[in-house]
Amino acid sequence: MAKAIISPSVLASDLSNLTAECKRMIGQGADWLHMDVMDGHFVPNITMGAPILTCVKKGVPDIFMDCHMMVADPIKWVPAVAEAGGKLYTFHLEAVSDPLPVIESIHSHHMLAGLAISPQTPASAITPEAYAAADMILVMTVHPGKGGQKFMPECLEKVKELRERFGWEKDVQVDGGVGPGNICQCAQAGSNVIVAGTSVFSADKPAEVITTLRKAVDDAIAERKQKQ
C-alpha cells in the first residue's frame, strides 16, 4: 500500500534563497520538494525552469525534486529536467492528446512519471492504460497556475474514485490549498502524497506541520489496512 510522502511546494518559499529554503524543509522532515514549473502558455504565470532546477540540485545533492510541469508541450522538456536532476516529472493530461508517449519518454530518461488532472477534468479521463503506465496521479485541488488559492474539497471525490477503480498501491498526490485544516479530508479520500505550500513554509514550526500532515495520512492508511 502507498505510504505517506510530504512534498512542500517551493513556490511558497523565499525564492531569493531557494537552495537554503529547500535545505530547511529537508531538515524539517520533508520527503520531497515540489517544484512548480510554469511556461506562460499552459498557465499564464511563469516560474522556474531547468536552469534553476540545476542550481538547486547542485546546492542540495540529495534532494528529490518533484517537478510539476504546468507546460503546454510536456514532452519537450523531459530531457532538460532529467539532466537538471528531476526525479519525478508530472505533466497535465489536458496538455496532451495521448499521455503514453510522454510517460514513455519520462521513463526512458530515468525519471518517475506523474499524470495530473485539473479541477475541470473528471477522474474518468484517466484510462486504465494511462494509470498503469504512470507512477503517480496528481489531483489538483486548485486551478493550476498560481499559489495561495482556496482549497476545492469537491476535487477529493476524484481521489476517492481513483482509489475505488484502481486500488491503493500507486501514489495519488493532492496539490493546492492543503494544510492542517483539511489534511484529514485529503487522507481519508485516499491521497498519500501531500503538497503543501504556505501552510508549511510560513509556519513558525514547519516540522510540526509536516508531522501533522504525515500522521493524518499514516492514520488513514492504517485504518484502510484494518478494513482489508
C-alpha positions in Angstrom: 0.0 0.0 0.0 1.1 3.6 -0.7 3.0 5.4 2.1 2.8 9.0 3.3 5.0 11.4 1.4 5.2 15.1 2.2 6.3 17.4 -0.6 6.4 21.1 0.4 5.8 23.5 -2.6 8.7 25.8 -3.0 6.5 28.3 -4.8 5.5 29.4 -1.3 9.2 29.8 -0.2 11.5 32.7 -0.2 12.6 32.2 -3.8 15.6 34.6 -3.3 17.0 31.9 -1.0 15.7 28.8 -2.8 18.6 26.4 -2.0 18.6 27.4 1.6 14.8 27.0 1.7 15.0 23.5 0.3 17.6 22.5 2.8 15.5 24.0 5.6 12.5 21.9 4.5 14.5 18.7 4.3 15.8 19.4 7.8 12.2 19.8 9.0 11.2 16.4 7.7 10.1 16.8 4.1 10.4 13.8 1.9 10.3 15.6 -1.5 10.4 19.2 -2.7 7.6 20.2 -5.1 8.9 22.3 -7.9 6.2 24.2 -9.9 7.4 24.8 -13.5 5.1 27.1 -15.4 5.7 28.1 -19.0 3.3 31.1 -19.5 1.4 29.1 -22.1 -0.4 26.2 -20.4 -0.9 28.6 -17.5 -0.5 32.4 -17.6 2.2 32.5 -15.0 6.0 31.9 -15.5 8.1 30.5 -12.7 11.3 28.4 -12.8 12.9 26.2 -15.4 15.6 23.6 -15.8 18.5 26.1 -15.1 17.1 26.8 -11.7 16.5 23.1 -11.0 20.1 22.5 -11.9 21.2 25.1 -9.4 19.0 23.6 -6.6 20.3 20.1 -7.3 23.9 21.4 -7.2 23.3 23.0 -3.8 21.2 20.2 -2.4 22.6 17.0 -4.0 20.3 14.6 -2.1 17.1 16.4 -3.0 14.1 14.6 -4.5 12.7 17.1 -7.0 9.0 16.5 -7.5 8.7 18.5 -10.8 5.1 19.7 -11.6 5.3 20.6 -15.2 2.5 23.1 -16.0 3.6 23.4 -19.6 1.9 23.3 -23.0 4.4 20.8 -24.6 5.5 18.4 -21.8 7.5 16.0 -23.9 9.8 18.9 -25.0 11.2 19.5 -21.5 11.8 15.9 -20.4 15.5 15.8 -21.4 16.3 19.1 -19.8 14.5 18.3 -16.5 16.2 14.9 -16.3 19.6 16.5 -16.9 18.8 19.0 -14.2 18.2 16.3 -11.7 14.5 15.9 -11.6 13.3 12.7 -10.0 9.5 12.8 -10.8 8.1 14.5 -13.8 4.4 15.2 -13.6 2.6 16.7 -16.6 -1.0 17.6 -17.2 -3.4 15.3 -19.1 -5.0 18.4 -20.5 -1.8 19.3 -22.4 -1.6 16.2 -24.5 -3.8 14.1 -26.8 -2.1 10.9 -25.6 -0.2 10.7 -22.4 1.5 7.4 -23.1 4.3 8.6 -25.3 5.2 11.3 -22.7 5.3 8.7 -20.0 7.5 6.5 -22.1 9.9 9.4 -22.7 10.0 10.2 -19.0 10.8 6.7 -18.1 13.5 6.5 -20.8 15.2 9.4 -19.1 15.2 7.5 -15.8 12.5 9.6 -14.0 9.2 8.6 -12.4 6.2 9.8 -14.4 3.2 11.6 -12.8 0.0 12.4 -14.6 -2.0 15.4 -13.4 -5.7 16.4 -13.8 -7.0 19.9 -13.2 -10.3 20.6 -11.4 -12.3 20.7 -14.6 -11.1 17.2 -15.7 -13.0 14.2 -14.4 -11.2 11.2 -12.9 -12.8 9.1 -15.7 -10.3 10.8 -18.1 -7.6 8.7 -16.5 -7.8 5.5 -18.6 -6.6 2.1 -17.2 -3.7 2.2 -19.7 -2.6 5.6 -18.5 -3.0 4.7 -14.9 -0.9 1.5 -15.3 1.9 3.4 -17.1 2.2 6.3 -14.7 3.9 6.1 -11.3 1.7 8.7 -9.7 -1.6 10.6 -10.3 -1.9 14.2 -9.2 -5.4 15.5 -8.5 -5.3 19.3 -8.4 -7.4 20.8 -5.6 -7.0 24.4 -7.0 -6.7 25.6 -10.6 -3.1 25.3 -11.8 -1.1 28.5 -12.3 -0.6 30.4 -9.0 -0.3 29.8 -5.3 -2.5 30.9 -2.5 -5.8 29.7 -3.9 -8.6 28.3 -1.8 -8.8 24.6 -1.4 -11.6 22.9 -3.5 -12.9 20.0 -1.4 -15.1 18.7 -4.3 -12.0 17.6 -6.1 -11.4 14.9 -3.4 -14.3 12.9 -5.0 -11.9 12.3 -7.8 -9.3 10.8 -5.4 -12.0 8.5 -4.0 -13.0 7.4 -7.5 -9.4 6.7 -8.5 -8.9 4.6 -5.4 -12.2 2.7 -5.9 -11.2 2.0 -9.6 -7.6 1.2 -9.2 -6.8 0.4 -5.6 -4.2 1.6 -3.1 -0.8 0.5 -4.5 0.0 3.6 -6.5 0.7 7.1 -5.3 -2.1 9.7 -5.5 -1.0 13.3 -4.9 -3.1 16.3 -4.0 -1.9 19.9 -4.6 -3.5 23.2 -3.8 -4.6 24.9 -0.6 -3.7 21.8 1.5 -2.8 22.2 5.2 -3.6 21.0 8.7 -7.2 22.2 8.4 -8.1 19.9 5.6 -5.5 17.2 5.6 -7.8 14.6 7.2 -10.3 15.1 4.3 -7.4 14.5 1.8 -6.1 11.5 3.6 -9.5 9.9 4.1 -10.2 10.4 0.4 -7.1 8.4 -0.4 -4.3 10.8 -1.1 -0.9 9.8 0.2 1.4 12.3 -1.4 0.7 15.8 0.1 1.8 19.0 -1.5 1.6 21.9 1.0 2.9 25.4 0.4 2.0 28.3 2.6 0.9 26.1 5.5 4.5 24.7 5.7 6.8 27.5 4.6 5.0 30.2 6.6 4.7 28.1 9.8 6.6 29.1 12.9 7.4 25.4 13.3 7.3 23.7 9.9 8.4 20.3 11.4 5.2 20.2 13.4 3.1 20.9 10.4 4.8 18.2 8.4 4.3 15.8 11.3 0.6 16.7 11.4 0.3 16.1 7.7 2.1 12.8 7.8 0.2 11.5 10.8 -3.1 12.1 9.1 -2.0 10.1 6.1 -0.5 7.3 8.2 -3.7 7.1 10.3 -5.9 6.8 7.1 -3.6 4.1 5.7 -3.7 2.2 8.9 -7.4 2.4 9.0 -7.6 1.2 5.5 -5.4 -1.8 6.3 -7.5 -2.8 9.2 -10.6 -2.9 6.9 -8.9 -5.2 4.4 
